[in-house]
Amino acid sequence: MAVQSVEAPAGVREQALPGYAVAAIREDGRWRCTRLTPEALLDLDAAITELRELRSTGAVLGLLDVDDEFFVLLRPTPGGVSLMVSDAVAALDYDVAADVLDLLRIDLPPDDEALDEPWPEGDLAILADLGLPADELEVLAGEIELYPDEQLAAISRRCGFADALAEVVDIR
């Protein structure tokens, strides 16, 4: 996948990362998906702002597939935002993952203690009301045989928006 140049905030990489940022919106029992800007992969605040601007009476969910390394789920709530990162160790190398841990008030692991296995962190029940219980999301996030886009495709199938997601990204 080609890397695109974007205007990045200070302290953030100067180029967009491979992957995708998508909003899944459920209104009147139907799902639709729309792409977020490439900045959403670099800057968590940009992703949150874009999701909040999608005002909806139903569920709004952000899905970030970052550089084929990890994924982030975001869900605006009246009091803030629910977050989940599939591998907290990614915060050692990616600003957006570090921002997730900052908002969750979770410390980064020391670089020399980075885990070999994925370390899912955050609100694992973020999709429970959409049909994916916390324990199943944790197992899916820890599945080392799957790439993040494959994990997000499985999540979309389980929650019922696989077709809508497939319209905006090439999912497996």
Buried (B, 14 or more C-beta within 10 A) or exposed (E): EEEEEBEBEEEBBEEBBBBBBBBBBBEEEEBBBEEBBBBBBBBBEBBBBBBEEBEEEEBBBBBBBBBBBBBBBBBBEEEEBBBBBBBBBBBEBBBBBBBBBBBBEBEBBEEEEBEEEBBBBBBBBBBBEBEBBBEBBBEBBBEEEBBBBBBBBBBBBBBBBBEBBBEBBEBE
